C-alpha cells in the first residue's frame, strides 16, 4: 500500500486461512506469514504465490520474525 492508501499488490494464501502476522525478508524477495492454521506460509514476492508452507506449531501461532543477515525465520505462539 502506498502512503496515499493505494493498493499495490495482494497476496492470497490458501482458502479459509487468516494470517496473524507477516514479515518481509530483508531483500524483499519473500513474504513470510504466520497463519491461524499453525503454519508458516512463504510467498514469492515477485509472483505473489505461496512457494512454501511448513507446519511450525501445534498451538496458536502468534508471529514470525526474520534475521536481518541470515536465512533464519523464527516463529512464536501460545
Secondary structure, DSSP 8 states (H G I E B T S, - for coil): --TT---------STT--EEEEEE-TTSSEEEEEETTSEEEEEETTT-SEEEEEE--SS-EEEEEE-SSSS-EEEEE-
